[in-house]
Amino acid sequence: MKNKSKHRTSEEKKEKLLSLLQKQGLNIYEDLDHGKFPQFVIPSRSVNNIVYDKKLRQYILGNASAIRSARNMSQLRSYTQLAWLAFFVNRLVKEGKSSTLRDIYYSSQAFSIDFEDQPESDNIIVDLEAVTSSPREEFHIFPEERSSVFGDLTIEYTVPGYEGKRMNLSDHPDGYLIGPSLSSAELVDTSAELVIAIEKGGLFTRFVEENVHKKFKSIIVDTAGQAPRSTRNLLRRLNQEMGLPVVILADGDVYGEHIAMVIKSGSANAAHLRELTVPDAKWLGVWATDIEKYKLPTIPMTESDIKRIYDLQKDPRYQEGNWKKQLEVFLKLKRKAELEAFSKYGLTNITDKYLPAKLEESKSF
Amino acid sequence: MSKETFSQISPSEFFYRNRDLAGFSNPTRSLYTSVREFVENALDACDQKKILPDIHLSIKAVDPEQPDPKHYVLTVKDNGPGIDPKHVPHAFGTVLYGSKFGLKQARGMFGLGATMAILYGQITTNKPVTVKSCSDGKTVDEFVMLLDIQKNKPVILKHNTKEATKTGLSVSIVLEGDYSKAGLKVRDYVSQTSLITPYASITFEDPSGEKSHYPRIVKEMPPPPTIIKPHPHGVDVETIRRMIVDTHYQIPVLDDNMIGKVKKELGLQKKNLGTKDMLERAQKRWSDLSRPVRIIVSVMSFLNVDFDGLQKIRIDDIDVANKKITYWDFGQSQSHAIDLDPESPYYKQLANTVQGDTLLTFLTKRFQRIGPTTAEKFCEFAKLKPERRIGSMTNEELVRLSDALQKFDDFLSPDPSCLAPLGEEPLSKGIMKFFNPEFASVMQRSASAYSGFPFVVEMGIAYGGDIPSSGLKVYRFANRIPLLYDEGSDVVLKIVNEMDWSRYKVKGDPPLVIVSHICSTRIPYKTVGKENVADRPELERELKNALQYLARKLAVHMSRQGAADMAKKRANLYAKYVPLIAQFAAELSGKKKEPNYKQLIKMGSEFEEQV
């Protein structure tokens, strides 16, 4: 049993962010008052400035940064947009309200800040992430996509109206949406010893039905394809705060391998952010070598699958070990197998045979 | 030698049969063409006499209830010099009777159009034309007449005279037209005519009774063109033949005047003689007779006719080289050719008169810009003897002469004094008044020539102001006539479309207008419809140079405008965004009072662009 209830992680983060925003506000205020053009320093997210940090085992931004100044007429608009977003996030966080990317786009219009389209407002959100080094989830801004979690985990809400209320995540067999309130909740307590992240909702349901959470003392997380940031953040917290190892099951193809990699060491798109990775997460499968070993039914790869393999072979994280080897085997097979392929040998084959075998195997990674 | 007879149709009949050629193909086009012909004649008449034109055009339905096409009364009234009442029947009642055969720039050519319109009106409605003319400022003569198509002669139905105070001409015809379809073009034509004729006042009353008035914008007339001799590069064999006929003698017109003159010189005012007696009398007085009279007497001897007979014919050709006289017999409606007897004393008389000048004299006297030196050089080039009499030249020699005139390179370029461009100031004023633009510029190129025909290009450009932002629009004019049809294939359009406008800071659908005016003694029209100008390289070059000059002027304006716009935009941006930033910063930093940002708005607005 792990109990971290005394450690108010969410609260700490919130205070840190609010003080950062206030500091930015003060700077702007002072500049305006002294007849100076205010400016933001934004770490550059250009390809040249994204480097792989072997120590952190994730992509990070280099030292280059751009200045967005109100002095430059062509930047004045986006400067104001960024200032507005800081102001709006400040309100959201203080009032404990949550918002979506789409919401932000529309909310801006109440303040005569006009975004031309949602991609423009999404970009400004990433800018603020870079300025504050915090993911948008901490701004209470969430994407539309949601994934789920199930298992014996007790949480305590911090969202207004539910403060202090506790909930166990094994009460509802469909799992719990990893939404704003779950993301901001404190993790209180769990009996689980393992987190299994699985790529597909269908398999997630099967795992719950087959009592995988009990059989393997695990918390099951449905990543619904490429894991959203809130899900990656939850996986990290389960790993760091609750000390649970994380394993990943994804389709037996190049995309599945990369889903595991992103959970483990992040994506280039989020190079400006930390605390989204689980460096010790393990990729259980389906490996390319598993396809032959378990005689799985396969389908041929498409041209874009093959192109993706070549792209990933240039990524520094795929330069050695099993990651490199599996890419090579995929390229040799030119075929792929989905998680559902195990159903050929019975619906429970994946939970009864494959999962235990791979968990056993993983001890030696 | 056998006598041959040919049946000949009169010019009226020819045009009646081929009216499509002259723009009278259907009721819509015919109404538009008729308006054009009358208005252009009126303007030409005023130009010639340096009278500031005052034109009234009206189109009235005979029975407004009827559906189109229907009968319309078309009236055009001007304040021009009018026409001598003696000439009115011929001017409006015969085809090919005109005063525009000289070489100078005029709107219409040969004055065919007006008679064609009258002819068209007559054949579609069977109504006569009404002409009111006052040429002396005291009396106005009103003629109501029809055209005898077969005889090409006017038939006067009514003629009366009234007192008047001003000169001017009014022509009114009834014709079948379709105003519902032609209306737009007619209105465009009138308004564009006012643009290119800013010294004219034009009033148009349409069938609904609505009056559009285009007042006079400038009070000075542009200098009128002078009539000049043709340039050697600009003539073909047929023109040379006509010129030769013209030089060595004028075929005397056998009208009452001329016959009176002959009778007077022979002393026969009171009595009439037979052919033989008349010839005898002429022999006695020969040395006192004038040249036209000598010719007529000679002709009478060959044709063996008396004065009565003479009135029934028209002499078409006296061909000394081939020893033939051709004439038209009104009575028989036939053309006859008579052989000349070289032994007759009258032959020598005709030949002497008719063989005319030497080639050298012909060249220097009848063409512009040829002096004796050039003429001699030319004769050598053409391998023709300078002393050769042009009246006796054979067909082959004429063709050689014509070819050589085209090929000889040492002629000076054509004399542009026969051209009448509008001038930069009137054009500019016209454009300002017409479009009320934010920017306008005009340019007149110096004269140039293609194939012996001089031309001048004038162009104007206008931008912004009242001009709608619907893209570039081109107004084309030739010899002060708006060209409204067949825009696509026109050389001006080609030049304008070939321009890379982005180089001149013009983007998107600009509020931009180009006014192009080509003046020439002969506009190189592509089609008989005279609506689009062909792409001669010399013309293209002049148009392009004019357009580029104007586009550069526009670009300068656009840069200035751009800088001013930018400053304004800056000021607006800072005025909008800085207060917002202040509001956000105040709440973010937890301050109650907003920072003092006035200074920053001012700084932002005044700041030059810098990155």
Chai-1 contact restraints between the chains, C-beta under 6 A:
chainA,res_idxA,chainB,res_idxB,connection_type,confidence,min_distance_angstrom,max_distance_angstrom,comment,restraint_id
A,L21,B,L588,contact,1.0,0.0,6.0,A-B,restraint_1
A,Q22,B,S589,contact,1.0,0.0,6.0,A-B,restraint_2
A,G25,B,A585,contact,1.0,0.0,6.0,A-B,restraint_3
A,G25,B,L588,contact,1.0,0.0,6.0,A-B,restraint_4
A,G25,B,S589,contact,1.0,0.0,6.0,A-B,restraint_5
A,L26,B,S589,contact,1.0,0.0,6.0,A-B,restraint_6
A,I28,B,A585,contact,1.0,0.0,6.0,A-B,restraint_7
A,Y29,B,A585,contact,1.0,0.0,6.0,A-B,restraint_8
A,Y29,B,S589,contact,1.0,0.0,6.0,A-B,restraint_9
A,Y29,B,P595,contact,1.0,0.0,6.0,A-B,restraint_10
A,L32,B,A582,contact,1.0,0.0,6.0,A-B,restraint_11
A,L32,B,P595,contact,1.0,0.0,6.0,A-B,restraint_12
A,L32,B,Y597,contact,1.0,0.0,6.0,A-B,restraint_13
A,L32,B,L600,contact,1.0,0.0,6.0,A-B,restraint_14
A,D33,B,P595,contact,1.0,0.0,6.0,A-B,restraint_15
A,D33,B,N596,contact,1.0,0.0,6.0,A-B,restraint_16
A,G35,B,Q599,contact,1.0,0.0,6.0,A-B,restraint_17
A,G35,B,L600,contact,1.0,0.0,6.0,A-B,restraint_18
A,N72,B,V611,contact,1.0,0.0,6.0,A-B,restraint_19
A,M73,B,R570,contact,1.0,0.0,6.0,A-B,restraint_20
A,L76,B,L573,contact,1.0,0.0,6.0,A-B,restraint_21
A,L76,B,Y577,contact,1.0,0.0,6.0,A-B,restraint_22
A,T80,B,Y577,contact,1.0,0.0,6.0,A-B,restraint_23
A,T80,B,L580,contact,1.0,0.0,6.0,A-B,restraint_24
A,T80,B,I581,contact,1.0,0.0,6.0,A-B,restraint_25
A,A83,B,I581,contact,1.0,0.0,6.0,A-B,restraint_26
A,A83,B,F584,contact,1.0,0.0,6.0,A-B,restraint_27
A,W84,B,F584,contact,1.0,0.0,6.0,A-B,restraint_28
A,A86,B,L588,contact,1.0,0.0,6.0,A-B,restraint_29
A,F87,B,F584,contact,1.0,0.0,6.0,A-B,restraint_30
A,F87,B,E587,contact,1.0,0.0,6.0,A-B,restraint_31
A,F87,B,L588,contact,1.0,0.0,6.0,A-B,restraint_32
A,N90,B,L588,contact,1.0,0.0,6.0,A-B,restraint_33
